[in-house]
Amino acid sequence: MGETLISTQKITDTLKQNYMPYAMSVIVSRAIPEIDGFKPAHRKLLYTMYKMGLLQGGKTKSANIVGQTMRLNPHGDQAIYETMVRLTVGAETLLVPFIDSKGNFGKQYSRDMAYAAPRYTEAKLAPICKELFADIDKNTVEFVDNYDGTMKEPTLLPTTFPNILVNPNQGIAVGMASNICSFNLREVCQATIAYLKNEKTDVCQYLKAPDFPGGGKIIYNGEEMRTIYETGRGSFKIRAVYNYDAKNNYIEITQIPYTTTVEAIIDKLVDLIKIGKIKEVNDIRDETDLGGLKLTLDLKRNTDPDELMKKLYTLTPLEDSFNCNFNILIDGHPRVMGIKEILSEWIKFRIKCIRRKSQFELDRKSEKLHLLLGLEQILLDIDKAIKIIRDTEKEKDVVPNLMAGFQIDEKQAEFIAEIKLRNLNKEYILKRIAEADTLRKEIESLKKLIQDDKKIKKVIEKELQRIEKEYGEPRKSEIIEEEKITSISKEDLIDDYGVKIFLTEHQYIKKISHASYRANSTHALKDGDRVLQEIEVNNKGDILLFSDKQNVYRIKAYELEDCKASNLGDYLPNVLEMEEDEHIIFISEGNTYAGYILIAFENGKLIKIPLKYYETKQYRRKLVGGFYGRSKCVRILPVMEDIDILLVRNDEKAALINTSLIPVGRQRQAAGVQSLKMGKKTFLKTVLAPDEYDETDMGALRAKELPAQGKEVNTQLKLNL
């Protein structure tokens, strides 16, 4: 047997060699859109259709398009077809679709409606694609070799409008993502024109809010929308549109949020009906047909449809959030940008396209003028030109002889030599030379355009005005002011009733309704476990949980599952994001934040902390540094009014004091006052409340001032330790 050779390699080197190139490939070549508004897969597909001549003429089978696209996109036919489906009119995915389709292409708002196979469907480019490929053959954009070097493809499409903002775009790369909402084409054109004229313009005046192909109602919050426009990040809510038929007592939902599907809504509704949270609905029917989306809810008698919809907006995806992340590739680098920044980058790109096109035309016209200037030379003596050609014995000498005879260059001589014999007359040559004056004016105009950004911006402005007029459509998504909406929070839909909360030593917590506890109060506990504490709270109330690492957690009682005493309850480390080896040692209701908690430390110090110190303006789930942490906490007791407590040291010496002697801390982490004197080897073992010790024969242990000396406990005294 031969020896197996094992080579070692640093994991950092492996990541650099393998993972990083993959990550960059996904970011740059797959998932993140570029300034023309397309990912490479979309661009390759549309360019293939353009080269197939599908901008004019009839439709062709989708299978044909998919096959041709493989020359640019080395992926499987299914992946290419899925890309194509998204761009079609039939799928209703884009606000401005680029592919005019025939056949079943599924629907964006349906999860289960499958599109037909490519052999059954047909497609061609939509008319607006003229704006994607305008002057693409005039060097407006750079071309590169395809994957096998057999043909060229454009790196970007010279879109004459900011397509990046007009159609929704989502992509998940490695370590980053992009999620761009769509805006109305007409509004985008108006905003871009305004920005061209004045970069300080407020785009919010023109781009009122996003617009989606499926409609819906956008809940408009001016401050949130401005944040999205300025930073490229943020979220807004969009809700379904419904009609109520009073005669037949049913609700028709005709538009849903772009971020969800009919099936997801139905699934959620069915779940809510099963658990009894929605009792007003008799039947749910998906009546989507060729006329469009329709979800029908048959209602029970005396149901208020508006109140029901408020409830459904809260509990189902009928109201959903769109999370914006305007991450776009600019010169191969991903950048999250606001609207103005995106418009600025698109205008730079468009200026570059027009300048390249103008230079292309300038070169062509200059070349043509150069040839006409040569033709002008032979007008002086046509007979001489004919004689030179006739007297030349060899064909290869015609061009050199013409160059010598008229003092013209090779290109001009070649042009003259190619003129047909019938055109060697004065009339033809004069007509051609007359074009020279027009060419000179056009060349001069092009030179001025190339050198002046303001003139180019005027060209862009005219293009946008034309596009707005030719392709602009009214908004599909309605805008409603947030202030005009009366909504129901999820908490409003939660039943409120009294519950008992039990904390066990093994870190289980139980929430038991009063009715259930009256029926059975015998607790099921794990072996060796015991109930540490019991409190009463409302189901909508807060529960404060104090840990042995000075953290204070806060949860709503309804976040815990209702259970019976015979159940173990919820395991706290699963409910809270607790630290390793952290234990909850005390719980308190947080409804009123009235009263105090008494905290006793191993060093003999005690402090009273008002519960209101744990009340925060924002609902914080975890409060770090909830109390003094330099000495171990041995007991926390709730104190509504002053009581007698028994302090017990580890050497069984004790003192009885009233909590009125203990000061109120000015902050949560106050160290407290020394309440029981300590020796070198002694520490505070525990603190007992009145119901935990026998109050008889306690006179000898009472201390009227702090720190208490502590006395030997009478052996007949019963301590519930």
N, C-alpha and C positions, 0 to 999 in steps of 0.2 A: 504494500500500500504506500502511495506517495504521501508526502507531508502536505498538509493544508496550509497555505500561506494566508496569514491574517494581517491586513494592513490597518493601522490606526489613523484616524483623521480627527482633527478638532471639529466639534459640532459647529463652531462659528464659521469655519472654512466651508463646511457642507452647506450651511445656510446661504452663505455668499454665492457659492457656485451653483446651487440648485433652486433654493426657495426665492431668493431676491429677484432673479431674472423672471421667474414665473409670476411673482407679485407685480412687477413692473409691466409685464406683458398684459396681464388682466386689466390693470389700471389704464394703460395707454392704448391698448389695441382691442378692448372688448367691452368694458362695462361703463365707462364714463363718457358722456357725449362731448363733442367738440363745439366750437363756436357756430358752426353751421346748423347745429341742432340735431346732428346724427351721430350714431355709433357706427363703427366700421361695417358691421353686418348690414345695417339699413342702407348705407351709402353704396356698398357694392351691389346690393340687389337693385336699387333704383337706377344706378348707372348702367347695369346690364340691360334693364328694360328700355332705357333711353337708347342704347346702342342697337337694340333689337327693333327700333322704330316704333315703339308702342306709345309714343306721344301723339301720333296720328294713326288713323286707320282703326281697324276693329280689334277685338280682344283675342287673346290666344290662351291656350290651356296653361293653367298654373304649373303643371308638370314640366312644360317646355321652359318656362321662366326659371324654375328651380334648377333644371339641368344646366341651362346657360350660365346661371350665377355661380355654379361650381368652378367655372374658369377663373373667377376672382376670389371665391370664398371656399377654402378647402374643408368644408364641413359636410355632414350628412344631409340628405334631402329633407329629413324631418325638421332639423334645426333651421334650415333656410326657409322652409315653408312656414314655420311658426313665426319667423321674423316677418315674412310677407303678410301673414294673416293680420298682424297688428297694424299694418299700414293701410288696410283696406277700408272702404266706405262701409262694407257690410258688418265689420266687427264693432263699429262705433267706439273704437278706442281713442281715436285722435279727434281733436276739435276741427282740424283741417286735414282730412285724409288725403293721401298721395296716390292711392291706387283705386281706380274705378273697377269694381268687382261684380261678378255675376256668379250666383250660387251661394251655398251655405258656408259662411266664414265664422260661425259661432257669434257670441256676443260678449262684450267686455263685462257686462253686468251679470253674466251667468257662469257659474263654475262648472256645471255639468253639460251645458249645451255644446257638444263636440262639433268642430268644423269638418266639412266634407274632405275627402282625399283630394290631392291636387289633380288627379286625372278627371275629376268631375267639375272642377271650378275653372272659371276664366277670369282674365284680368287685363287691364291696360293702364297706362299712366293717366292720372286725373289732369284736367287742364291746368291746374295751378303749378304743375311740375315744370311748365315753361319757365317759371320764376326760379326754379332750382337749378336749371341747366342753361340759363340765359348766358349766351356768349362763352360757353365752356370751351368751344373750339377756337377761341381767340386768346388763348394763353392767360385766362383770368386766374386760374389756379395751377398749382404744380401737379405734375403727373409723375407717378413712380411705377416701377415694374411690378407686376403681380407676383404671386408666390413662386411661380416657376419661370418667370422672365419671358413669357410668350406674348404678353400684351401689357398695355399701360392702363393705369387707373388713377383717378383724381384723389389727392390727399384730403380735399374738402370740396364741397359743392358751393358754387358762387351764388348763394341764395340772395335774392333781391329784397328780402324782408327778414326781420329777426326771428327766424323759425325756432330758435332755441327757447323763446318765451311763448310761442304760439301752441306748441304741442307738449303734452305731458311726457316726462322722461324719467325712468327709474332704472337704477343700476346698482348692483352690489359688487364691489371689487374686493381686493385683499386689504383689510385694514381701513377701508373707507367706502363710502357709498354716495349716491347722488339721487335726489328726489325733487324733480322740478315740476311744479304745477303748471297748468296751461292758462293762457290769457287770451282774451278775445282779439282776433286779428285786427279788427278795426281800431280797437283801443290801443293796441301795440303800435300800429302805424302812427296814430295821433301822438302817442307819447314819444316815439322816436323822432318825429318831425319837431316837436317842441324841444326835445333835448338837443337836436342839431342846431336849433336857433339860439338856445341858451342852456348851457350845461348846469346852471343853478336852478333850472325849472323844477317844480314840485311834481314828480311823476304820479303822485297819488291823485292829482286832479284828472288825469287821463286814464290811468290804470286803476279803476275803482276797486276791483277785487279780481281774483282768479275766475276763470270760466271753464266749465267742464262739458265734454260732449254729452254726458248723461243728464245734464241739468242739475237739479237739486237747488236747495236754498243755502246760500253761504251766510253764516252768522258773522256779521261785520263788527269787529272791534278795531276802531281807528288806531289805537296805540299798538296793538299786536301786529296789525297789517303794516304799519310804518316800520316796525322792527324787522319784519320779514323783508320789506323792500330795501332797507338800509344794510342789513347784515347777511341776507340770504338764508337765515335760519329762523325757525319759529313754527308755530302751528295755528291752524284755524279750524273751526268746526263747520261741517256741512251736513244738512239734514234732508230727509226725504220729503217729497211733495205728495199730498193726498187729497182726495175728494170724498165727501160724505154724501151718500144717496139716502136721504131721509125717508123716501117712500119705501125702499126695500131694506132699509136699516143695515147698510154695509159700507165699509170704507174701501176705496180703491187707491192703492199706492202706485203712482205712475212714474215717479223718478226717485232714485235712491242715490246715496253718496257714491262717488267714483271709487272709493276705497273698499267697497264691500260688494257682495253678490246677493242675488235673490235667495239662493239656497242657504247662505249663512244666516240671513234674516229669518227664514222659515225655521231652520234648526233651533235658533235661539228662542223663537216664539213657542215652538213645541215644548222645549225644555221648561220654559216659564209656566206654561199651562199645566204641565205634568206636576210641577211642585206646588201649584196653587197660587203663584204670585200674580198670574193674569187669569181673572175669572170672567171677564166681560166678553170673551171671544168664543163663538160657537164652532166656527170652521175657518180654515185657511185654505185658499186656493191660488195656485200659480196659473193665471190666465194669460200669460205672455203669448202673443201670436205675431202675425205679420204686421199688425198695427203698432207693435212695440210692447214695452214692459207693462205688466199689470199684475199686481198682487192684491187679492181681495180678501177682506176679513169680514165674515158675517158676525154681527154683534147680537148680544142678548138684549132683551127689552130694557128700556129705561137707561141704557148706557149713554153717557155723555161722550161723544166721539173725540172732542177736543181734549178732554181730561185724559181719556185713554191714550191718545197719541202723545201727550206730554209724558205719560208713564213709559210708553214704548220708546220714545226718544232717549230716555234715561237708561232703560234696561237692555236695549237691543242696538244693533249696528244701524238702525234707521237714522241715528245721528252718530257721526264718526268724525275723527280728526284727521287732517292731512298734515303730516309733518314735513316741512320744507327743508331741503338741504341743497342749495343751488351750487353744486360742485361741478365745475366745467373744466375741461382740458384746454389750456391756453398755451400754445407752442410746446405741447408735450408735457406740461406741468399742471397738475390738478389745483384749482383755486376755488374757494367758496366766495361768491361775490353777491353783492346786492344788485338791484335792478339797474341803477345808474351805471355801475361798473360793467355789467353785462352789455348794456347798450353802448358804452364807450368802446369796449373790446370789439363788438360787432361792427361798429362804425369804422374802426381802424382796419378791420378785415375787409370791409366792403370798399373802403377807399383804396386799399391795396389791389383789390380785384379790378376796379374801374381804371386805376392807373396802369395796370398790366395790360388790360384790354386796349386802352388808348395807345399805349406804346406799340402794341401789336399792329393796330390800325395805322399808326404813324409810319412804322417800318414798311408796311405794305404800300401805302400811298406814296411814300418817298421813293420806293423802288419803281412804282408805276410812273411817277413823274420823271424819274431818271431816264426811263425808256422812251417816254414821250419827247424829252429833250433831244434824244438821239434821232428820233423820227423827224424832229424839227429841222435837223441838219440836212437831211436828204430832200426836204421840200424845196431847198434852194436849187437843187439840180437832180431831178428825178432821172433824167436821161443818163446822167453820170453813174448813178447807182445801178441802173439796168445794164449799162455798158460794162461796169466792173464785174458784175455777176456773169454776164454773157461771155466776157473775155477770159474769165478764170477757167483754166482747164480742169483742175481737180477740186472736188467738192470741199475738201478740208481747207482749201486756201480762200474760200469765199469770205469767211468772217475776218481773217487777217487783212485781206485786201480792202474790205469795207472800212475797217478800223483805220487803215493807212490813208484811204481816199477821203474820209470825212472827219478825221481826228476825233473819233468816238471810241469808247471802251468796248470790251468784249461782249458784255451783256447787251449793250445797245445794238451792237452789230448783229448779234444772235437774233435779237428781236426783229430787226429789219429783214434779215435773211429769211425769217419764217413767214413774212407777210405773203399772202397769196398773190399770184400774178394779177388777178382781176382787181386787187386793192391797191395796186401801184399806180394810183391816179391822184390828181391834185385834190379832188373833192373829198376822198376818203381820208387822206393825210391831214387836210385842214380840219375836218371834223374831229379827228383824234387829238390834234394839237390843241383844239379849243377846250378840251377837258383839262388841260394843264392849269389854266387859271383857276378853275374850280378846285383842283387838287391843292394848289398853293394856299388857297383860303382855308381849306379843310386842315391842311398840315399846320398852318399857323394857329388855328383854333385848338387843335389837339395838343400842340406844344404848350399853349397857355393853360389848358385844362390839367395837363400832367404836373405842371409846376405850382398849381394853386389849389390847396385843399378846400377853400371856400367854394370854388366852382364845382369841385367834385361833390361836395355836400349838397349843392343845389340839384345836381343830377340825382343823388340819392333821394332827396326830398320829393322830386317829381315822380320817381319810381314808386315811392311809398304812397303818394296821393293816388296814383293810377291803380295800385294794388288794392288800396282801401276801397276805391270806387268799384273795382271790377270783382273783387272776391269777398269784400267785407260782408258780414252777416250780423244780425242782432244777437245780443247775449242769450245764452241758453240757461245759465245759472242766475237765479234771482238773488238779489242782495237784501238782507233784512238786518236792521240795526239790532245789536245785542240788547239795548235797553228796552226794546219793544217786545222782547221774548219773556214770557213767564214760564219758567221751567221748573221741573221737580228734581230735586237731588236724590241720589240713591238712598240717602239717609231718611228722606221723607217717606220712602216706600218700605222702610223697615218697621216692623211691629215693636212697640215699646211696652215692656212689661217688667215687673220686678223679678230679679234673679238672685240666687245665692252663688257666690264665687268661693271655691275651696282651693287652697294651696297645700300641696303635700311635700313632705321632706324630700322625696325622690324626684321632685320637680315636675309633678303633674298638676294641671289646673283644670277644675271642673266648673262648668256653668250649668246650673240646674234651676229650672223655673220653680216658683213657689208651689204650684199645683203638683208637679212631679215629685218634689221633695216631701210634700205632705203624704203622698201616696206611698213613698218608700224612702226612708232616711238612712238605710243601712249602706254604708260605703263599701265598695269593692276597692281594695288596695293591693299593691304588690307586697310580697313577703317582706317584712321589716319596715314597710312604709307607714307613715302616720300623717294625719291632717295637722298642719302647722297653724293654719289661720282660716277664718271664715269672715267674709264681708257681704253686705247687701248693696246692690247697685241696680240701676235701670238698664235695660238691654241696649239703649242708645248712649249710655254713660261711659265715662272714661275709667280705666283701671290703671293705677300707677303701680309699677313693680320695681322694688328696690333690690339691687344685687349686692353681693359681698365684694364687688370691685368698684363700688361707689357710682355705678351707673343707674339711672332711673329710666325705665322704659314706660311707654304709654301706648295702650291699645284701647280700641272700642270694645265694649262687651259683646256686641253683635259679631265681632270678628272670630269669636270662639263658637264652636258648634254646641248647640243645646245637647245635653246628655242626661242620663239618669244616674242616680247615686250608685247603681250597680255597674256603671262603666268606669274605666280607668281615667277618662278625660283626655285632654290634649297634653302632649309632652312639650314643655316650654322651650327647649332648644330648637324645636321645629317651628314654633310660633314666632319666636324672637330671633334676631341675628345676634346671638350672645357670643361673648368671647370664650376662649377655651378655658375649661375648669371654672366657669362662672356659675354662681347659683343665686336664685332669687330667694331672699330671706324675709321679705315683707311685702304685702300688697295693701293698697288703699284705694278707696273710691275717689274719683277725680271730677265729680259733678259740680260741687259747690266750692271746692278748695277751702272749706271752712275748717277751723281748728288747727291743731299742731300735730307734729310727730315728735316723740321723745326718742332721742338716739343715745344709747349708752355704749361707751368704748371700754376696751380691756384695761386701759390705763386709769380707769376710775372717773373719767370725765363724762358729764352728761350735758346735753343741749336740747332746747326746744326749737324746732324749725317750723315756721308757719307754712301750711300746705300751699298757700297762694304763691310761694316762691317757685313752685314747680309748674305754674301756669304760664304758658308762652303764647305770644300773639299768633305765630304760625304753629300748625300742628306738627310738632317735632316728635318723632317716634322714639328717639333716644337722646337722653340728656347726660352728657359726660360730666363727672365731678359733682354728683348729686349731694354728697355730704363729705365730712372730714375723713381723710384716708390714711393718716399717719399712725393710727392705732386701730386694731381690729374691732369691728362693730360686733357687740355681743347680743344686742337686743334693740328692736325698734317697736315702740308702742304708740297707738293712736291716743291723743289727748284732746277731748272736747272741752273739759273743765278739769280743774286741778284735783288730783287724787293722791292717796298715799301709796307709795311704791316701796318695795323691799329690795335693797341692794345686798347681794350675797357675794362674798369674796371666796377665792379658791380654798382658803383655810377654814371655811364655814363660819367666819365672822360675818355679821350682818348689821344693817342699819335701816330703820324705817324713816323715810323722809316724805314730805309733801312736795309735789311738783311745783308749787308756787315759789319754792326756793331756787328753782333752776331758771337761769336767765333765758330770754328769747334771743336767738341768734340774729345778727343783722344781715347775714348772708348764708347761703346754703352750706358753705364749707367751714362755718365757725367751729372752733375746737371745743367749746363748751367750758364748763367750770368743774373743778375737782370736787366730786361729791362724796367720795369715800377715800380715806387715807390708805396709802399703799406702802408696803415694805419692799425690800429688795427681791423677795421671792413670791410676792403676792400679786394677784391681779383680780379684776372684777370678773366673776364667773357668770352671773346672770342678774337680771332685773325682773321682779315679779309684780304683776298687777294684782289688785285687791281680790279678784276671784281665784287667784292661784296660790294664796297662802291662807292659813287659819288666823283670823284677826284677833282671836283671844290671846291674852297674855303677851301683848306686843309693846306694852308701855315701856319696858326696860330698854327696848331697841330704838325708840324714837329719838331722832336728832332734830334740834331746832335751828341749827346753823350748819353751814358747810365749810370745810369738808367734815363729814361725820367720822367719829373714831372707829365705830364698828365694835360690836360685842359678841361674846360667845352666844350661839343660839341655844335656847333651852332644848334639851334632847327630846322633850315631849312635844315640841312644836312640829307640826306636820307641814313640810314644804313639798309642793308638787314640782319637784325638779325633774 
